[in-house]
Amino acid sequence: MKKLLTLIILFITATAYADDTLELQAMIDAGKVKLPAHHAPYSITSLILRHSLNANGNVFRCIMPSGEGFIMKKKGIKLSNAEIYGGDDATNPSGASGVQLNGDSDTVENVYIHKFSAYAIIGGNGDNTVVRNCKFADIGYSCMFLVTSNHPVKGGIVSGNTFDQSMMNPGTIPQPALMLRGSKINTSTGWKVYNNTFIMPFSPKELSAECFELRYAPYSVIHHNTCTGGTIGISVVRNDYVKTYSNKCYKQREEGIEYADSNNGMIKDNIISDQDGLGVLIDGFEPWGSRFDTLLNNNISKCKSFGIQLYKDVYDTHIRNCSITTKNKALNVQGAHGVTIQDCTFTGSGYGSTAIFLDNSKGKVTMKGGSMSGFEHKLFIYANKQVTTDDVDIDGVKGNNNIRESDKSISGGAAVGAHIRIR
């Protein structure tokens, strides 16, 4: 009886994990496929999609130790209505992935991909890629990494997806949930990223464990996404003319939104709250720098650090109709200069809070309209190196319950010019 039971178990196991790759590949090679519903889970190594596959709700177990379960290189291929899972989520960028996505105008739609050690989707060499209404969870390295390696790419659409890495270990998760990248020579231009939900572990150890990162992808638009956890909600690095609007960012370790070495950007109508760090960081480093970026109608609150920080080589920034509530600094200008503030509402919490803090800045800051209320200082100038802070004009700004108008701490050859006015 015991031997019979053992044979039955072995038979069931072998049947459940039988390799269906050759049978499925023959079907796909013959033309577009819509699988019959309610089939027992398929076991595969790797399928090359030479034609589109509608899995019709079926499940695929990928039984390879590395490589991708589904390979899409041909133009116009669509993979839809599937569940794809691997063996484990232990972090290994050289391990197994769900889908390789490299064909022009290829689409992955309504697919649930989980339990892979490398990526859910890896690729990025195709124009006009579409990934929508999918779910990715428990992926060891990064849910989705699309990077162009050898030629410029026209960005596509990433919409309606859920990137759920919430159950991953915050001490070991290494990368963003979503990465879209070009390079200085081969850009990945014009992505549309919207209506996605990103969930990352709270306070991950690695700085790169962001919700979403965009690099060398100018003229992209990022809107109506929700980012929870991770180090940064939305990170825009070396991208010009990128619009980031109507997003919600909560509980990031570093900042809700970052623009680094990015010019002529628009950050508007975003809600940023419950941050361990900053609301918005704009930073720049020569010879790149960040210039002519605009922040409009953003609501920033409950940040342990600053509401907005402009850091280093950042010039000619426009801030308008933004609301910042803080126990720290509403606006911290560190090494940057050239800021126009209009019709903003800055609200502090008494001692320890400052509306505008200039840190080793040349100044050239104007604020008109709006209000600053409840601060220890409306303006504080700090410098400890040879820099002259001048041309600061706060004019027609309403104020209530502020303890001091301004103060300064100057050393190391620093100076304050004659054109500092609060009227």
Secondary structure, 3 states (H helix, E strand, C coil): CHHHHHHHHHHHHHHHCCECHHHHHHHHHHCCEECCCCCCCEEECCEECCCCEEEEEEEEEECCCCEEEEEECCCCCEEEEEEEECCCCCCCCCCEEEEEECCCCCEEEEEEEEEECCEEEEECCCCCCEEECCEEEEECCEEEEEECCCCCEECCEEECCEEECCCCCCCCCCCCCEEEECCCCCCEECCEEECCEEECCCCCCCCCCCCEEEECCCCCEEECCEEECCCEEEEEECCCCCEEECCEEECCCCEEEEEECCCCCEEECCEEEEECCEEEEEEECCCCCEECCEEECCEEEEECCCCEEEEECEEEEEEECCEEEECCEEEEEEECEEEEEECCEEEEEEEEEEEEEEECCCEEEEEECCEEEEEEEEEEEEECCCCEEEEEEEECCECCCCCEEEEEEECCCCEECCCEEEC
